Amino acid sequence: MTAPNELRLLWWSSPEGKPCYLSIDDRGGYVSRLTDNIEAVQLGSTTALLEQGPGIFHDKGAALEEMRHLARELTGALRDVLRVGTSRGHLLAVSEPCEPAY
């Protein structure tokens, strides 16, 4: 069995809502590369939403439905970024031991 510190959190969940993991033995494998690409798209989408947000939220004439839509999209993007951060943070902890800063 693969140890928990050898697993990478993936961007999807099981039908039951449980997290899915990938063994990180082969970081150059197809699913690892696909995961890297999906995470890059998710981060790019979040950046685009963050650039769009101030314009809509500061526009006094913006429709309430437009603001709600942006809020829903930002919520989903935040969920994605949190998952990417959790996954990458876990990978950094496993692969690159931290050295104390003096």
N, C-alpha and C positions, 0 to 999 in steps of 0.2 A: 504494500500500500504506500502511496505517496504521502510524504509528510506535509502538513499544512503550510510550512514555509517554502514549499516547492510548488505552490499553486498560484495561478494568476486569476484574479476575479475578472470574469467576462462581462460584456455589456448587456447580456440578456439574462432573464431569470427563467426557471422551470415553470411549467403550467401551474404549479402550486405556489409560485412566487418565491421559491428558494433560489439563492444565488447559484450560478454555474461557474465552474473553475476549469482551468486548463493547466496541465502539467507544464512547468517551465523548463523541462529538460532540454527542449529544442527551441530556443528563442528565435531561430531563423525559419521555423516551420511555417506552413501555410496559415494555420489558424492564428499563430502569434503575429504574423505580418498583417493578416486581415484585421485582427484586434487593434494593432497599432494604427492602421488606416482608419478604422471606424472611430477610434478615440480622437484622431486628428480632425475628422469631420465634425464630431460632436463639439470639440473645443472651438473650431471655426464657426460653427453655427451659434454657439454661445456668444462669441465675440460680436457677430453680426447683430444679434438681439440686443446686446448691451449698447451698441452704437445707435440702434434704432430707439431704444427706450427713452432717453432724455427728450428727444424731439416730440414723441407722443405724450409723455407725461407733463411736459411744460406747455403743450398746446392747449389753450383754454377752450378751443373749439373741437377738440378731439372727442369722438363719440365714445360713450361709456362702453359699448361693445368692443370697440377697437382697443381700449385699455384693458378690458377683461381678457381679450384674446392674447395681447402681449403678456399679461400677467400669467396666463396659463402656459404660454410658450417659455417664458423665463423660469417658471417653476419646473417644467420638464428639463430645461437646459441645466438648471442648478442640480437636479437629480443626477443627470448624466455626468456633470463635472465632478460632483462628489464621488460618484462611482469610479471615474477615471483617477481622481486623486487618491482614493483609497487603494485602488489597484497598484498605481505607480508608487505610492508611498510604501506599500507592502513589498514591492519588488526592490525598491532602493534599500529597505531595511535588510532584505535577504542577501542582496548582491554586493552592496557597498557599505561595509561597516563604517560608522561615523567615527571620526577622530576628534578628540576634544579640542576646542578652540581656546587658545591662550592669548 
